[in-house]
Amino acid sequence: MLAALALYLQYIALYLGVVLLGGSIVHMPADPARYTILALIGIGIFLAASFNEVRLKRKNEPEFSAVRYLIISFFMSIGLGMMSGSIQHFLDTPLYSTKLLTIGLFLSAITYYIREHTEKFSKIALQYTLTIVVVTACIGGGLYSYATALEADRTQQAAKETAAIIAQEAAYKAQLRQQIEAELKNIPVAPNTVTAPIKKPQKASDGHNHTH
């Protein structure tokens, strides 16, 4: 029973670590300090789950190195986090998510193979690496084309919306100006508001001022 519960918690920790790391990587440009802390927490949870896997399942395997396994798991968690976050937020940030997804796919695939295979070099390893490079390049190129077109459409739509707002504001100002001018024309002039001009005092021949 306890062994089954430990395996369950291990899988939960693996997924939770990847989810935290993925969301943090995508949102990190908005608040680097906050999401760096969350990313480190996600990495810590993932490594703890990986260590538990080492303790439960891998400790009796020949030529197994726990330190090597955890180091590679660290980089694999980053790759998985990039993939998870970029897929979730692709429509929000297409170009940024395309870069994350491409790098994350390559990094996670390579580190997974290195973690699960202890041989340094083999024909299978070479074939696997070349396959991952080709697949990653195809996926990355396709997503980049789509993301570029999506960004261009959004820029064009935003320009149209901005132009429409400016036109509405100009029409409103013109209508308001016409309304003010019409109201000014209809204001009646009050009687006796115009006063007679004041004559300048003139100096008489006798030296005294006389006002006419």
C-alpha positions in Angstrom: 0.0 0.0 0.0 2.7 2.5 1.0 4.7 1.6 -2.2 1.7 2.3 -4.4 1.0 5.6 -2.6 4.7 6.6 -3.0 4.5 5.9 -6.8 1.3 8.0 -7.0 2.9 10.9 -5.2 6.0 10.5 -7.4 3.9 10.9 -10.6 1.9 13.8 -9.1 5.2 15.6 -8.2 6.6 15.0 -11.7 3.6 16.6 -13.4 3.2 19.3 -10.9 6.9 20.3 -11.3 6.5 20.4 -15.1 3.3 22.5 -14.9 4.9 25.0 -12.5 8.0 25.2 -14.6 6.1 25.6 -17.9 3.9 28.4 -16.7 6.8 30.2 -15.1 8.9 30.1 -18.3 6.1 31.5 -20.5 5.2 34.3 -18.1 8.8 35.1 -16.9 9.2 38.2 -19.2 6.2 39.8 -17.4 7.7 39.4 -13.9 11.1 37.8 -13.9 11.6 37.8 -10.1 8.3 36.2 -9.3 8.3 33.5 -12.0 12.0 32.7 -11.5 11.1 31.7 -7.9 8.1 29.6 -9.2 10.4 28.0 -11.8 12.9 27.0 -9.2 10.1 25.5 -7.1 8.9 23.5 -10.1 12.4 22.2 -10.8 12.8 21.3 -7.1 9.6 19.3 -7.1 10.5 17.5 -10.3 14.0 16.6 -9.0 12.5 15.4 -5.7 10.2 13.1 -7.7 13.1 11.9 -9.8 15.2 11.2 -6.7 12.3 9.2 -5.3 12.2 7.2 -8.6 15.9 6.6 -8.2 15.4 5.3 -4.7 12.4 3.1 -5.6 13.2 1.7 -9.0 16.7 2.4 -10.2 19.1 1.8 -7.3 19.7 -1.9 -8.2 20.4 -1.3 -11.9 24.0 -1.9 -13.0 26.1 1.1 -14.1 23.5 3.5 -12.7 24.6 6.9 -11.4 22.1 8.8 -9.2 24.0 12.0 -9.6 24.1 11.7 -13.4 20.4 10.8 -13.4 19.4 13.9 -11.4 21.5 16.3 -13.4 20.0 15.1 -16.7 16.6 15.1 -15.1 17.2 18.8 -14.3 17.7 19.7 -17.9 14.9 17.4 -19.0 12.5 19.2 -16.6 13.4 22.5 -18.3 12.7 21.1 -21.7 9.3 19.6 -20.6 8.4 22.9 -19.0 9.1 24.8 -22.2 6.9 22.4 -24.1 4.1 22.5 -21.6 4.0 26.3 -21.2 4.4 27.0 -24.9 1.5 24.7 -25.9 -0.8 26.2 -23.4 0.0 29.8 -24.4 0.7 29.5 -28.1 -2.2 31.7 -29.2 -1.3 34.4 -26.6 2.4 34.7 -27.7 2.8 32.8 -31.0 6.4 33.6 -31.9 7.8 33.3 -28.3 5.9 30.1 -27.8 7.3 28.7 -31.1 10.9 29.3 -29.9 10.1 27.7 -26.5 8.4 24.7 -28.0 11.2 24.0 -30.5 14.0 24.3 -27.9 11.9 22.3 -25.3 11.2 19.5 -27.7 14.8 19.0 -28.7 16.1 19.4 -25.2 13.6 17.0 -23.6 14.0 14.4 -26.3 17.8 14.4 -26.1 18.1 14.4 -22.4 15.5 11.7 -22.1 17.5 9.4 -24.3 20.7 10.2 -22.5 19.1 9.6 -19.1 17.6 6.2 -20.1 20.7 4.9 -22.0 24.1 4.7 -20.5 26.1 3.9 -23.6 28.2 6.8 -24.9 27.8 6.2 -28.6 25.9 3.8 -30.8 24.2 3.6 -34.2 20.8 3.8 -32.5 21.8 6.9 -30.6 23.0 8.6 -33.9 19.7 7.6 -35.7 17.7 8.9 -32.7 19.5 12.2 -32.6 19.2 12.8 -36.4 15.5 11.9 -36.2 15.0 14.4 -33.4 16.9 17.1 -35.3 14.7 16.6 -38.4 11.5 16.4 -36.5 12.3 19.5 -34.4 13.3 21.5 -37.5 10.1 20.6 -39.3 7.9 21.4 -36.4 9.7 24.6 -35.6 9.7 25.8 -39.2 6.0 25.1 -39.6 5.0 26.7 -36.3 7.2 29.7 -37.1 5.4 30.3 -40.5 2.0 30.0 -38.8 3.0 32.2 -35.9 4.4 34.9 -38.2 1.2 34.9 -40.2 -0.9 35.0 -37.0 1.1 38.0 -35.7 0.7 39.8 -39.0 -3.0 39.3 -38.9 -3.2 40.6 -35.4 -1.1 43.6 -36.2 -3.3 44.4 -39.2 -6.5 44.0 -37.1 -5.1 46.2 -34.4 -4.2 48.9 -37.0 -7.8 48.8 -38.3 -9.2 49.0 -34.8 -7.0 52.0 -34.0 -7.9 53.7 -37.2 -11.6 53.2 -36.5 -11.2 54.6 -33.0 -9.4 57.7 -34.3 -12.2 58.2 -36.9 -14.8 57.9 -34.3 -13.1 60.5 -32.1 -12.7 62.9 -35.0 -16.4 62.5 -35.9 -17.4 63.1 -32.3 -15.2 66.2 -32.0 -16.6 67.6 -35.2 -20.2 67.0 -34.1 -19.4 68.6 -30.7 -17.9 71.6 -32.4 -20.9 72.0 -34.6 -23.2 71.8 -31.6 -21.3 74.4 -29.7 -21.3 76.8 -32.7 -25.1 76.3 -33.2 -25.7 77.0 -29.5 -23.6 80.2 -29.6 -25.5 81.5 -32.6 -28.8 81.0 -30.7 -27.7 82.9 -27.6 -29.8 86.2 -27.4 -28.1 89.5 -26.8 -29.3 91.2 -23.6 -30.6 94.9 -24.0 -28.6 97.9 -22.9 -25.5 95.8 -22.8 -23.7 98.1 -25.1 -22.6 101.3 -23.3 -21.8 104.6 -24.8 -18.2 105.4 -25.4 -16.5 107.5 -22.8 -15.1 110.8 -24.2 -11.6 111.7 -23.4 -11.5 114.9 -21.2 -10.2 117.9 -23.1 -8.2 120.7 -21.6 -9.8 124.1 -21.9 -8.0 127.4 -22.7 -8.4 128.5 -19.1 -6.3 125.5 -17.9 -9.2 123.5 -16.5 -10.4 120.1 -17.7 -13.9 120.0 -19.2 -15.7 116.8 -20.0 -18.2 116.9 -22.9 
